[in-house]
């Protein structure tokens, strides 16, 4: 992505999911404007209408030490 700040159309944050000693949260961001800033190949620029970015954050819990890593 370029150095410009992109404006998203939608952003969704998933509830934190505990499981197997981990806490995972996902954030999904949808971009529908200024897509040329994302696309490096001009042949694809006319074909792509939406870009979706998924970010995942995971905290791991050490069950023996009782701390998050």
Predicted model as a PDB file, atoms N, CA, C, CB and O in Angstrom, pLDDT in the B-factor column:
MODEL        1                                                                  
ATOM      1  N   UNK A   1       0.850  -1.179   0.000  1.00 44.00           N  
ATOM      2  CA  UNK A   1       0.000   0.000   0.000  1.00 44.00           C  
ATOM      3  C   UNK A   1       0.888   1.233   0.000  1.00 44.00           C  
ATOM      4  CB  UNK A   1      -0.963   0.004   1.221  1.00 44.00           C  
ATOM      5  O   UNK A   1       1.972   1.222   0.583  1.00 44.00           O  
ATOM      6  N   UNK A   2       0.447   2.260  -0.632  1.00 44.00           N  
ATOM      7  CA  UNK A   2       1.223   3.491  -0.708  1.00 44.00           C  
ATOM      8  C   UNK A   2       1.238   4.192   0.648  1.00 44.00           C  
ATOM      9  CB  UNK A   2       0.652   4.426  -1.791  1.00 44.00           C  
ATOM     10  O   UNK A   2       0.555   3.789   1.590  1.00 44.00           O  
ATOM     11  N   UNK A   3       2.037   5.249   0.713  1.00 42.00           N  
ATOM     12  CA  UNK A   3       2.176   5.997   1.959  1.00 42.00           C  
ATOM     13  C   UNK A   3       0.930   6.831   2.270  1.00 42.00           C  
ATOM     14  CB  UNK A   3       3.398   6.900   1.888  1.00 42.00           C  
ATOM     15  O   UNK A   3       0.774   7.314   3.391  1.00 42.00           O  
ATOM     16  N   UNK A   4       0.046   7.001   1.287  1.00 53.00           N  
ATOM     17  CA  UNK A   4      -1.176   7.777   1.518  1.00 53.00           C  
ATOM     18  C   UNK A   4      -2.084   7.042   2.500  1.00 53.00           C  
ATOM     19  CB  UNK A   4      -1.921   8.037   0.185  1.00 53.00           C  
ATOM     20  O   UNK A   4      -2.093   5.812   2.557  1.00 53.00           O  
ATOM     21  N   UNK A   5      -2.834   7.805   3.258  1.00 61.00           N  
ATOM     22  CA  UNK A   5      -3.815   7.232   4.175  1.00 61.00           C  
ATOM     23  C   UNK A   5      -5.076   6.898   3.392  1.00 61.00           C  
ATOM     24  CB  UNK A   5      -4.130   8.209   5.349  1.00 61.00           C  
ATOM     25  O   UNK A   5      -5.675   7.780   2.777  1.00 61.00           O  
ATOM     26  N   UNK A   6      -5.477   5.654   3.408  1.00 65.00           N  
ATOM     27  CA  UNK A   6      -6.662   5.220   2.689  1.00 65.00           C  
ATOM     28  C   UNK A   6      -7.896   5.353   3.573  1.00 65.00           C  
ATOM     29  CB  UNK A   6      -6.499   3.773   2.206  1.00 65.00           C  
ATOM     30  O   UNK A   6      -7.835   5.134   4.783  1.00 65.00           O  
ATOM     31  N   UNK A   7      -9.007   5.710   2.957  1.00 70.00           N  
ATOM     32  CA  UNK A   7     -10.279   5.790   3.654  1.00 70.00           C  
ATOM     33  C   UNK A   7     -11.066   4.526   3.336  1.00 70.00           C  
ATOM     34  CB  UNK A   7     -11.075   7.074   3.247  1.00 70.00           C  
ATOM     35  O   UNK A   7     -11.301   4.206   2.171  1.00 70.00           O  
ATOM     36  N   UNK A   8     -11.466   3.818   4.371  1.00 68.00           N  
ATOM     37  CA  UNK A   8     -12.204   2.578   4.148  1.00 68.00           C  
ATOM     38  C   UNK A   8     -13.702   2.860   4.054  1.00 68.00           C  
ATOM     39  CB  UNK A   8     -11.918   1.568   5.274  1.00 68.00           C  
ATOM     40  O   UNK A   8     -14.202   3.865   4.557  1.00 68.00           O  
ATOM     41  N   UNK A   9     -14.393   1.939   3.396  1.00 77.00           N  
ATOM     42  CA  UNK A   9     -15.849   2.037   3.292  1.00 77.00           C  
ATOM     43  C   UNK A   9     -16.526   1.372   4.494  1.00 77.00           C  
ATOM     44  CB  UNK A   9     -16.338   1.391   1.980  1.00 77.00           C  
ATOM     45  O   UNK A   9     -17.530   1.861   5.013  1.00 77.00           O  
ATOM     46  N   UNK A  10     -15.953   0.254   4.916  1.00 80.00           N  
ATOM     47  CA  UNK A  10     -16.513  -0.497   6.030  1.00 80.00           C  
ATOM     48  C   UNK A  10     -15.378  -1.092   6.846  1.00 80.00           C  
ATOM     49  CB  UNK A  10     -17.476  -1.604   5.529  1.00 80.00           C  
ATOM     50  O   UNK A  10     -14.308  -1.390   6.313  1.00 80.00           O  
ATOM     51  N   UNK A  11     -15.616  -1.265   8.143  1.00 79.00           N  
ATOM     52  CA  UNK A  11     -14.654  -1.964   8.986  1.00 79.00           C  
ATOM     53  C   UNK A  11     -15.431  -2.777  10.007  1.00 79.00           C  
ATOM     54  CB  UNK A  11     -13.672  -0.968   9.686  1.00 79.00           C  
ATOM     55  O   UNK A  11     -16.370  -2.283  10.631  1.00 79.00           O  
ATOM     56  N   UNK A  12     -15.031  -4.021  10.166  1.00 76.00           N  
ATOM     57  CA  UNK A  12     -15.713  -4.929  11.081  1.00 76.00           C  
ATOM     58  C   UNK A  12     -14.681  -5.534  12.020  1.00 76.00           C  
ATOM     59  CB  UNK A  12     -16.485  -6.041  10.307  1.00 76.00           C  
ATOM     60  O   UNK A  12     -13.633  -6.006  11.580  1.00 76.00           O  
ATOM     61  N   UNK A  13     -14.982  -5.520  13.323  1.00 81.00           N  
ATOM     62  CA  UNK A  13     -14.116  -6.167  14.310  1.00 81.00           C  
ATOM     63  C   UNK A  13     -14.861  -7.361  14.874  1.00 81.00           C  
ATOM     64  CB  UNK A  13     -13.694  -5.177  15.449  1.00 81.00           C  
ATOM     65  O   UNK A  13     -15.996  -7.246  15.337  1.00 81.00           O  
ATOM     66  N   UNK A  14     -14.211  -8.490  14.827  1.00 76.00           N  
ATOM     67  CA  UNK A  14     -14.791  -9.716  15.354  1.00 76.00           C  
ATOM     68  C   UNK A  14     -14.548  -9.770  16.857  1.00 76.00           C  
ATOM     69  CB  UNK A  14     -14.195 -10.968  14.648  1.00 76.00           C  
ATOM     70  O   UNK A  14     -13.532  -9.275  17.346  1.00 76.00           O  
ATOM     71  N   UNK A  15     -15.478 -10.369  17.582  1.00 74.00           N  
ATOM     72  CA  UNK A  15     -15.280 -10.541  19.012  1.00 74.00           C  
ATOM     73  C   UNK A  15     -14.037 -11.391  19.243  1.00 74.00           C  
ATOM     74  CB  UNK A  15     -16.526 -11.187  19.673  1.00 74.00           C  
ATOM     75  O   UNK A  15     -13.693 -12.238  18.419  1.00 74.00           O  
ATOM     76  N   UNK A  16     -13.377 -11.161  20.355  1.00 74.00           N  
ATOM     77  CA  UNK A  16     -12.189 -11.947  20.690  1.00 74.00           C  
ATOM     78  C   UNK A  16     -12.617 -13.377  20.962  1.00 74.00           C  
ATOM     79  CB  UNK A  16     -11.438 -11.348  21.918  1.00 74.00           C  
ATOM     80  O   UNK A  16     -13.544 -13.634  21.730  1.00 74.00           O  
ATOM     81  N   UNK A  17     -11.910 -14.316  20.307  1.00 68.00           N  
ATOM     82  CA  UNK A  17     -12.228 -15.730  20.439  1.00 68.00           C  
ATOM     83  C   UNK A  17     -11.175 -16.430  21.292  1.00 68.00           C  
ATOM     84  CB  UNK A  17     -12.328 -16.394  19.056  1.00 68.00           C  
ATOM     85  O   UNK A  17     -10.030 -16.563  20.862  1.00 68.00           O  
ATOM     86  N   UNK A  18     -11.542 -16.880  22.495  1.00 68.00           N  
ATOM     87  CA  UNK A  18     -10.577 -17.657  23.267  1.00 68.00           C  
ATOM     88  C   UNK A  18     -10.590 -19.114  22.802  1.00 68.00           C  
ATOM     89  CB  UNK A  18     -10.888 -17.566  24.782  1.00 68.00           C  
ATOM     90  O   UNK A  18     -11.641 -19.646  22.445  1.00 68.00           O  
ATOM     91  N   UNK A  19      -9.443 -19.741  22.809  1.00 69.00           N  
ATOM     92  CA  UNK A  19      -9.390 -21.160  22.455  1.00 69.00           C  
ATOM     93  C   UNK A  19      -7.958 -21.651  22.385  1.00 69.00           C  
ATOM     94  CB  UNK A  19     -10.089 -21.408  21.122  1.00 69.00           C  
ATOM     95  O   UNK A  19      -7.094 -20.984  21.817  1.00 69.00           O  
ATOM     96  N   UNK A  20      -7.709 -22.799  22.953  1.00 71.00           N  
ATOM     97  CA  UNK A  20      -6.395 -23.451  22.916  1.00 71.00           C  
ATOM     98  C   UNK A  20      -5.296 -22.551  23.464  1.00 71.00           C  
ATOM     99  CB  UNK A  20      -6.055 -23.864  21.491  1.00 71.00           C  
ATOM    100  O   UNK A  20      -4.184 -22.546  22.936  1.00 71.00           O  
ATOM    101  N   UNK A  21      -5.589 -21.794  24.512  1.00 73.00           N  
ATOM    102  CA  UNK A  21      -4.588 -20.940  25.128  1.00 73.00           C  
ATOM    103  C   UNK A  21      -4.277 -19.680  24.337  1.00 73.00           C  
ATOM    104  CB  UNK A  21      -3.342 -21.708  25.325  1.00 73.00           C  
ATOM    105  O   UNK A  21      -3.246 -19.047  24.565  1.00 73.00           O  
ATOM    106  N   UNK A  22      -5.149 -19.308  23.415  1.00 77.00           N  
ATOM    107  CA  UNK A  22      -4.927 -18.116  22.585  1.00 77.00           C  
ATOM    108  C   UNK A  22      -6.169 -17.228  22.601  1.00 77.00           C  
ATOM    109  CB  UNK A  22      -4.570 -18.516  21.127  1.00 77.00           C  
ATOM    110  O   UNK A  22      -7.300 -17.697  22.734  1.00 77.00           O  
ATOM    111  N   UNK A  23      -5.913 -15.935  22.462  1.00 80.00           N  
ATOM    112  CA  UNK A  23      -6.993 -14.976  22.249  1.00 80.00           C  
ATOM    113  C   UNK A  23      -6.770 -14.372  20.871  1.00 80.00           C  
ATOM    114  CB  UNK A  23      -7.032 -13.864  23.378  1.00 80.00           C  
ATOM    115  O   UNK A  23      -5.741 -13.740  20.631  1.00 80.00           O  
ATOM    116  N   UNK A  24      -7.723 -14.559  19.965  1.00 84.00           N  
ATOM    117  CA  UNK A  24      -7.573 -14.087  18.594  1.00 84.00           C  
ATOM    118  C   UNK A  24      -8.663 -13.076  18.272  1.00 84.00           C  
ATOM    119  CB  UNK A  24      -7.617 -15.264  17.601  1.00 84.00           C  
ATOM    120  O   UNK A  24      -9.838 -13.289  18.575  1.00 84.00           O  
ATOM    121  N   UNK A  25      -8.252 -11.963  17.648  1.00 85.00           N  
ATOM    122  CA  UNK A  25      -9.206 -10.962  17.176  1.00 85.00           C  
ATOM    123  C   UNK A  25      -8.879 -10.646  15.719  1.00 85.00           C  
ATOM    124  CB  UNK A  25      -9.163  -9.664  18.061  1.00 85.00           C  
ATOM    125  O   UNK A  25      -7.713 -10.474  15.366  1.00 85.00           O  
ATOM    126  N   UNK A  26      -9.907 -10.570  14.876  1.00 89.00           N  
ATOM    127  CA  UNK A  26      -9.739 -10.237  13.469  1.00 89.00           C  
ATOM    128  C   UNK A  26     -10.466  -8.930  13.163  1.00 89.00           C  
ATOM    129  CB  UNK A  26     -10.263 -11.381  12.565  1.00 89.00           C  
ATOM    130  O   UNK A  26     -11.562  -8.674  13.660  1.00 89.00           O  
ATOM    131  N   UNK A  27      -9.822  -8.111  12.331  1.00 91.00           N  
ATOM    132  CA  UNK A  27     -10.429  -6.882  11.846  1.00 91.00           C  
ATOM    133  C   UNK A  27     -10.443  -6.951  10.327  1.00 91.00           C  
ATOM    134  CB  UNK A  27      -9.659  -5.613  12.357  1.00 91.00           C  
ATOM    135  O   UNK A  27      -9.404  -7.164   9.701  1.00 91.00           O  
ATOM    136  N   UNK A  28     -11.607  -6.772   9.740  1.00 91.00           N  
ATOM    137  CA  UNK A  28     -11.762  -6.800   8.287  1.00 91.00           C  
ATOM    138  C   UNK A  28     -12.095  -5.384   7.821  1.00 91.00           C  
ATOM    139  CB  UNK A  28     -12.877  -7.821   7.848  1.00 91.00           C  
ATOM    140  O   UNK A  28     -13.022  -4.753   8.327  1.00 91.00           O  
ATOM    141  N   UNK A  29     -11.321  -4.894   6.844  1.00 90.00           N  
ATOM    142  CA  UNK A  29     -11.523  -3.554   6.304  1.00 90.00           C  
ATOM    143  C   UNK A  29     -11.789  -3.669   4.810  1.00 90.00           C  
ATOM    144  CB  UNK A  29     -10.291  -2.639   6.584  1.00 90.00           C  
ATOM    145  O   UNK A  29     -11.086  -4.389   4.101  1.00 90.00           O  
ATOM    146  N   UNK A  30     -12.815  -2.952   4.332  1.00 90.00           N  
ATOM    147  CA  UNK A  30     -13.212  -2.998   2.928  1.00 90.00           C  
ATOM    148  C   UNK A  30     -12.901  -1.642   2.290  1.00 90.00           C  
ATOM    149  CB  UNK A  30     -14.732  -3.355   2.780  1.00 90.00           C  
ATOM    150  O   UNK A  30     -13.286  -0.594   2.808  1.00 90.00           O  
ATOM    151  N   UNK A  31     -12.196  -1.687   1.152  1.00 88.00           N  
ATOM    152  CA  UNK A  31     -11.863  -0.476   0.401  1.00 88.00           C  
ATOM    153  C   UNK A  31     -12.529  -0.546  -0.970  1.00 88.00           C  
ATOM    154  CB  UNK A  31     -10.316  -0.309   0.258  1.00 88.00           C  
ATOM    155  O   UNK A  31     -12.442  -1.565  -1.654  1.00 88.00           O  
ATOM    156  N   UNK A  32     -13.198   0.544  -1.372  1.00 87.00           N  
ATOM    157  CA  UNK A  32     -13.850   0.599  -2.677  1.00 87.00           C  
ATOM    158  C   UNK A  32     -13.456   1.843  -3.469  1.00 87.00           C  
ATOM    159  CB  UNK A  32     -15.355   0.560  -2.504  1.00 87.00           C  
ATOM    160  O   UNK A  32     -13.875   1.999  -4.616  1.00 87.00           O  
ATOM    161  N   UNK A  33     -12.654   2.731  -2.874  1.00 83.00           N  
ATOM    162  CA  UNK A  33     -12.257   3.971  -3.535  1.00 83.00           C  
ATOM    163  C   UNK A  33     -10.738   4.059  -3.581  1.00 83.00           C  
ATOM    164  CB  UNK A  33     -12.854   5.202  -2.808  1.00 83.00           C  
ATOM    165  O   UNK A  33     -10.051   3.493  -2.731  1.00 83.00           O  
ATOM    166  N   UNK A  34     -10.215   4.776  -4.582  1.00 80.00           N  
ATOM    167  CA  UNK A  34      -8.774   4.976  -4.737  1.00 80.00           C  
ATOM    168  C   UNK A  34      -8.007   3.653  -4.766  1.00 80.00           C  
ATOM    169  CB  UNK A  34      -8.247   5.851  -3.608  1.00 80.00           C  
ATOM    170  O   UNK A  34      -6.943   3.537  -4.157  1.00 80.00           O  
ATOM    171  N   UNK A  35      -8.537   2.673  -5.460  1.00 82.00           N  
ATOM    172  CA  UNK A  35      -7.918   1.356  -5.493  1.00 82.00           C  
ATOM    173  C   UNK A  35      -6.595   1.347  -6.242  1.00 82.00           C  
ATOM    174  CB  UNK A  35      -8.856   0.369  -6.120  1.00 82.00           C  
ATOM    175  O   UNK A  35      -5.780   0.450  -6.027  1.00 82.00           O  
ATOM    176  N   UNK A  36      -6.361   2.308  -7.103  1.00 77.00           N  
ATOM    177  CA  UNK A  36      -5.095   2.357  -7.835  1.00 77.00           C  
ATOM    178  C   UNK A  36      -3.912   2.490  -6.880  1.00 77.00           C  
ATOM    179  CB  UNK A  36      -5.100   3.523  -8.831  1.00 77.00           C  
ATOM    180  O   UNK A  36      -2.795   2.106  -7.228  1.00 77.00           O  
ATOM    181  N   UNK A  37      -4.137   3.020  -5.699  1.00 77.00           N  
ATOM    182  CA  UNK A  37      -3.070   3.130  -4.708  1.00 77.00           C  
ATOM    183  C   UNK A  37      -2.624   1.756  -4.206  1.00 77.00           C  
ATOM    184  CB  UNK A  37      -3.532   3.991  -3.533  1.00 77.00           C  
ATOM    185  O   UNK A  37      -1.502   1.616  -3.719  1.00 77.00           O  
ATOM    186  N   UNK A  38      -3.483   0.743  -4.316  1.00 79.00           N  
ATOM    187  CA  UNK A  38      -3.169  -0.602  -3.867  1.00 79.00           C  
ATOM    188  C   UNK A  38      -2.588  -1.469  -4.985  1.00 79.00           C  
ATOM    189  CB  UNK A  38      -4.408  -1.255  -3.303  1.00 79.00           C  
ATOM    190  O   UNK A  38      -1.766  -2.349  -4.729  1.00 79.00           O  
ATOM    191  N   UNK A  39      -3.010  -1.222  -6.209  1.00 83.00           N  
ATOM    192  CA  UNK A  39      -2.742  -2.141  -7.319  1.00 83.00           C  
ATOM    193  C   UNK A  39      -1.480  -1.710  -8.059  1.00 83.00           C  
ATOM    194  CB  UNK A  39      -3.946  -2.195  -8.293  1.00 83.00           C  
ATOM    195  O   UNK A  39      -1.407  -0.600  -8.587  1.00 83.00           O  
ATOM    196  N   UNK A  40      -0.486  -2.598  -8.092  1.00 85.00           N  
ATOM    197  CA  UNK A  40       0.779  -2.279  -8.744  1.00 85.00           C  
ATOM    198  C   UNK A  40       0.757  -2.556 -10.241  1.00 85.00           C  
ATOM    199  CB  UNK A  40       1.892  -3.060  -8.104  1.00 85.00           C  
ATOM    200  O   UNK A  40       1.493  -1.920 -10.996  1.00 85.00           O  
ATOM    201  N   UNK A  41      -0.069  -3.489 -10.676  1.00 87.00           N  
ATOM    202  CA  UNK A  41      -0.134  -3.864 -12.085  1.00 87.00           C  
ATOM    203  C   UNK A  41      -1.314  -3.152 -12.745  1.00 87.00           C  
ATOM    204  CB  UNK A  41      -0.261  -5.406 -12.244  1.00 87.00           C  
ATOM    205  O   UNK A  41      -2.463  -3.439 -12.407  1.00 87.00           O  
ATOM    206  N   UNK A  42      -1.058  -2.223 -13.685  1.00 85.00           N  
ATOM    207  CA  UNK A  42      -2.154  -1.468 -14.304  1.00 85.00           C  
ATOM    208  C   UNK A  42      -3.133  -2.341 -15.089  1.00 85.00           C  
ATOM    209  CB  UNK A  42      -1.588  -0.419 -15.219  1.00 85.00           C  
ATOM    210  O   UNK A  42      -4.282  -1.947 -15.284  1.00 85.00           O  
ATOM    211  N   UNK A  43      -2.699  -3.517 -15.542  1.00 87.00           N  
ATOM    212  CA  UNK A  43      -3.617  -4.412 -16.249  1.00 87.00           C  
ATOM    213  C   UNK A  43      -4.735  -4.905 -15.342  1.00 87.00           C  
ATOM    214  CB  UNK A  43      -2.857  -5.600 -16.822  1.00 87.00           C  
ATOM    215  O   UNK A  43      -5.834  -5.190 -15.819  1.00 87.00           O  
ATOM    216  N   UNK A  44      -4.473  -5.010 -14.046  1.00 86.00           N  
ATOM    217  CA  UNK A  44      -5.483  -5.472 -13.097  1.00 86.00           C  
ATOM    218  C   UNK A  44      -6.362  -4.334 -12.586  1.00 86.00           C  
ATOM    219  CB  UNK A  44      -4.816  -6.164 -11.929  1.00 86.00           C  
ATOM    220  O   UNK A  44      -7.465  -4.581 -12.099  1.00 86.00           O  
ATOM    221  N   UNK A  45      -5.897  -3.113 -12.688  1.00 83.00           N  
ATOM    222  CA  UNK A  45      -6.595  -1.972 -12.083  1.00 83.00           C  
ATOM    223  C   UNK A  45      -8.039  -1.834 -12.554  1.00 83.00           C  
ATOM    224  CB  UNK A  45      -5.849  -0.698 -12.388  1.00 83.00           C  
ATOM    225  O   UNK A  45      -8.909  -1.486 -11.755  1.00 83.00           O  
ATOM    226  N   UNK A  46      -8.311  -2.094 -13.815  1.00 84.00           N  
ATOM    227  CA  UNK A  46      -9.677  -1.960 -14.336  1.00 84.00           C  
ATOM    228  C   UNK A  46     -10.570  -3.119 -13.910  1.00 84.00           C  
ATOM    229  CB  UNK A  46      -9.652  -1.868 -15.855  1.00 84.00           C  
ATOM    230  O   UNK A  46     -11.794  -3.009 -13.976  1.00 84.00           O  
ATOM    231  N   UNK A  47      -9.979  -4.220 -13.478  1.00 89.00           N  
ATOM    232  CA  UNK A  47     -10.755  -5.417 -13.143  1.00 89.00           C  
ATOM    233  C   UNK A  47     -11.130  -5.510 -11.668  1.00 89.00           C  
ATOM    234  CB  UNK A  47      -9.981  -6.640 -13.531  1.00 89.00           C  
ATOM    235  O   UNK A  47     -12.105  -6.177 -11.321  1.00 89.00           O  
ATOM    236  N   UNK A  48     -10.384  -4.862 -10.815  1.00 88.00           N  
ATOM    237  CA  UNK A  48     -10.605  -4.978  -9.368  1.00 88.00           C  
ATOM    238  C   UNK A  48     -11.502  -3.832  -8.897  1.00 88.00           C  
ATOM    239  CB  UNK A  48      -9.247  -4.969  -8.591  1.00 88.00           C  
ATOM    240  O   UNK A  48     -11.204  -2.660  -9.130  1.00 88.00           O  
ATOM    241  N   UNK A  49     -12.591  -4.181  -8.240  1.00 89.00           N  
ATOM    242  CA  UNK A  49     -13.573  -3.188  -7.771  1.00 89.00           C  
ATOM    243  C   UNK A  49     -13.560  -3.016  -6.250  1.00 89.00           C  
ATOM    244  CB  UNK A  49     -14.971  -3.592  -8.222  1.00 89.00           C  
ATOM    245  O   UNK A  49     -13.978  -1.978  -5.737  1.00 89.00           O  
ATOM    246  N   UNK A  50     -13.081  -4.033  -5.535  1.00 90.00           N  
ATOM    247  CA  UNK A  50     -13.083  -3.995  -4.077  1.00 90.00           C  
ATOM    248  C   UNK A  50     -11.829  -4.690  -3.562  1.00 90.00           C  
ATOM    249  CB  UNK A  50     -14.363  -4.663  -3.500  1.00 90.00           C  
ATOM    250  O   UNK A  50     -11.401  -5.705  -4.111  1.00 90.00           O  
ATOM    251  N   UNK A  51     -11.249  -4.135  -2.508  1.00 88.00           N  
ATOM    252  CA  UNK A  51     -10.122  -4.774  -1.829  1.00 88.00           C  
ATOM    253  C   UNK A  51     -10.520  -4.979  -0.379  1.00 88.00           C  
ATOM    254  CB  UNK A  51      -8.807  -3.916  -1.946  1.00 88.00           C  
ATOM    255  O   UNK A  51     -11.035  -4.072   0.276  1.00 88.00           O  
ATOM    256  N   UNK A  52     -10.270  -6.197   0.114  1.00 90.00           N  
ATOM    257  CA  UNK A  52     -10.598  -6.528   1.497  1.00 90.00           C  
ATOM    258  C   UNK A  52      -9.298  -6.886   2.216  1.00 90.00           C  
ATOM    259  CB  UNK A  52     -11.636  -7.708   1.573  1.00 90.00           C  
ATOM    260  O   UNK A  52      -8.528  -7.733   1.761  1.00 90.00           O  
ATOM    261  N   UNK A  53      -9.077  -6.231   3.334  1.00 89.00           N  
ATOM    262  CA  UNK A  53      -7.881  -6.467   4.143  1.00 89.00           C  
ATOM    263  C   UNK A  53      -8.317  -7.129   5.444  1.00 89.00           C  
ATOM    264  CB  UNK A  53      -7.100  -5.132   4.421  1.00 89.00           C  
ATOM    265  O   UNK A  53      -9.233  -6.645   6.109  1.00 89.00           O  
ATOM    266  N   UNK A  54      -7.664  -8.241   5.815  1.00 92.00           N  
ATOM    267  CA  UNK A  54      -7.959  -8.931   7.064  1.00 92.00           C  
ATOM    268  C   UNK A  54      -6.702  -8.895   7.930  1.00 92.00           C  
ATOM    269  CB  UNK A  54      -8.431 -10.407   6.807  1.00 92.00           C  
ATOM    270  O   UNK A  54      -5.635  -9.344   7.513  1.00 92.00           O  
ATOM    271  N   UNK A  55      -6.844  -8.352   9.143  1.00 92.00           N  
ATOM    272  CA  UNK A  55      -5.747  -8.323  10.100  1.00 92.00           C  
ATOM    273  C   UNK A  55      -6.111  -9.224  11.271  1.00 92.00           C  
ATOM    274  CB  UNK A  55      -5.448  -6.868  10.580  1.00 92.00           C  
ATOM    275  O   UNK A  55      -7.249  -9.225  11.740  1.00 92.00           O  
ATOM    276  N   UNK A  56      -5.127  -9.992  11.737  1.00 89.00           N  
ATOM    277  CA  UNK A  56      -5.374 -10.890  12.863  1.00 89.00           C  
ATOM    278  C   UNK A  56      -4.366 -10.588  13.964  1.00 89.00           C  
ATOM    279  CB  UNK A  56      -5.285 -12.384  12.424  1.00 89.00           C  
ATOM    280  O   UNK A  56      -3.173 -10.431  13.703  1.00 89.00           O  
ATOM    281  N   UNK A  57      -4.848 -10.510  15.171  1.00 87.00           N  
ATOM    282  CA  UNK A  57      -4.008 -10.309  16.345  1.00 87.00           C  
ATOM    283  C   UNK A  57      -4.227 -11.501  17.266  1.00 87.00           C  
ATOM    284  CB  UNK A  57      -4.335  -8.951  17.070  1.00 87.00           C  
ATOM    285  O   UNK A  57      -5.365 -11.830  17.599  1.00 87.00           O  
ATOM    286  N   UNK A  58      -3.133 -12.151  17.680  1.00 83.00           N  
ATOM    287  CA  UNK A  58      -3.248 -13.319  18.542  1.00 83.00           C  
ATOM    288  C   UNK A  58      -2.353 -13.158  19.757  1.00 83.00           C  
ATOM    289  CB  UNK A  58      -2.891 -14.601  17.777  1.00 83.00           C  
ATOM    290  O   UNK A  58      -1.156 -12.906  19.621  1.00 83.00           O  
ATOM    291  N   UNK A  59      -2.925 -13.301  20.940  1.00 82.00           N  
ATOM    292  CA  UNK A  59      -2.166 -13.352  22.189  1.00 82.00           C  
ATOM    293  C   UNK A  59      -2.141 -14.796  22.650  1.00 82.00           C  
ATOM    294  CB  UNK A  59      -2.787 -12.414  23.287  1.00 82.00           C  
ATOM    295  O   UNK A  59      -3.175 -15.462  22.687  1.00 82.00           O  
ATOM    296  N   UNK A  60      -0.959 -15.278  22.999  1.00 81.00           N  
ATOM    297  CA  UNK A  60      -0.809 -16.672  23.429  1.00 81.00           C  
ATOM    298  C   UNK A  60      -0.642 -16.700  24.943  1.00 81.00           C  
ATOM    299  CB  UNK A  60       0.410 -17.359  22.721  1.00 81.00           C  
ATOM    300  O   UNK A  60       0.151 -15.946  25.506  1.00 81.00           O  
ATOM    301  N   UNK A  61      -1.401 -17.583  25.596  1.00 74.00           N  
ATOM    302  CA  UNK A  61      -1.367 -17.715  27.053  1.00 74.00           C  
ATOM    303  C   UNK A  61      -0.507 -18.905  27.426  1.00 74.00           C  
ATOM    304  CB  UNK A  61      -2.795 -17.870  27.637  1.00 74.00           C  
ATOM    305  O   UNK A  61      -0.763 -20.031  26.999  1.00 74.00           O  
ATOM    306  N   UNK A  62       0.526 -18.645  28.233  1.00 73.00           N  
ATOM    307  CA  UNK A  62       1.388 -19.715  28.738  1.00 73.00           C  
ATOM    308  C   UNK A  62       0.701 -20.303  29.968  1.00 73.00           C  
ATOM    309  CB  UNK A  62       2.844 -19.184  29.084  1.00 73.00           C  
ATOM    310  O   UNK A  62       0.658 -19.666  31.021  1.00 73.00           O  
ATOM    311  N   UNK A  63       0.168 -21.509  29.839  1.00 70.00           N  
ATOM    312  CA  UNK A  63      -0.606 -22.107  30.922  1.00 70.00           C  
ATOM    313  C   UNK A  63       0.271 -22.490  32.110  1.00 70.00           C  
ATOM    314  CB  UNK A  63      -1.348 -23.329  30.417  1.00 70.00           C  
ATOM    315  O   UNK A  63      -0.210 -22.531  33.242  1.00 70.00           O  
ATOM    316  N   UNK A  64       1.541 -22.769  31.871  1.00 74.00           N  
ATOM    317  CA  UNK A  64       2.439 -23.101  32.990  1.00 74.00           C  
ATOM    318  C   UNK A  64       2.830 -21.851  33.771  1.00 74.00           C  
ATOM    319  CB  UNK A  64       3.705 -23.812  32.474  1.00 74.00           C  
ATOM    320  O   UNK A  64       2.812 -21.855  35.002  1.00 74.00           O  
ATOM    321  N   UNK A  65       3.184 -20.782  33.058  1.00 70.00           N  
ATOM    322  CA  UNK A  65       3.596 -19.545  33.721  1.00 70.00           C  
ATOM    323  C   UNK A  65       2.447 -18.632  34.062  1.00 70.00           C  
ATOM    324  CB  UNK A  65       4.559 -18.809  32.867  1.00 70.00           C  
ATOM    325  O   UNK A  65       2.620 -17.652  34.786  1.00 70.00           O  
ATOM    326  N   UNK A  66       1.252 -18.950  33.538  1.00 67.00           N  
ATOM    327  CA  UNK A  66       0.040 -18.158  33.772  1.00 67.00           C  
ATOM    328  C   UNK A  66       0.207 -16.720  33.318  1.00 67.00           C  
ATOM    329  CB  UNK A  66      -0.332 -18.188  35.243  1.00 67.00           C  
ATOM    330  O   UNK A  66      -0.243 -15.796  33.996  1.00 67.00           O  
ATOM    331  N   UNK A  67       0.865 -16.521  32.152  1.00 66.00           N  
ATOM    332  CA  UNK A  67       1.064 -15.180  31.594  1.00 66.00           C  
ATOM    333  C   UNK A  67       0.789 -15.221  30.091  1.00 66.00           C  
ATOM    334  CB  UNK A  67       2.513 -14.660  31.880  1.00 66.00           C  
ATOM    335  O   UNK A  67       0.877 -16.274  29.460  1.00 66.00           O  
ATOM    336  N   UNK A  68       0.457 -14.063  29.534  1.00 63.00           N  
ATOM    337  CA  UNK A  68       0.321 -13.933  28.096  1.00 63.00           C  
ATOM    338  C   UNK A  68       1.672 -13.613  27.495  1.00 63.00           C  
ATOM    339  CB  UNK A  68      -0.709 -12.854  27.731  1.00 63.00           C  
ATOM    340  O   UNK A  68       2.405 -12.772  28.015  1.00 63.00           O  
ATOM    341  N   UNK A  69       2.000 -14.271  26.415  1.00 59.00           N  
ATOM    342  CA  UNK A  69       3.282 -14.046  25.737  1.00 59.00           C  
ATOM    343  C   UNK A  69       3.126 -12.995  24.678  1.00 59.00           C  
ATOM    344  CB  UNK A  69       3.818 -15.339  25.120  1.00 59.00           C  
ATOM    345  O   UNK A  69       4.093 -12.661  23.993  1.00 59.00           O  
TER     346      UNK A  69                                                      
ENDMDL                                                                          
END                                                                             
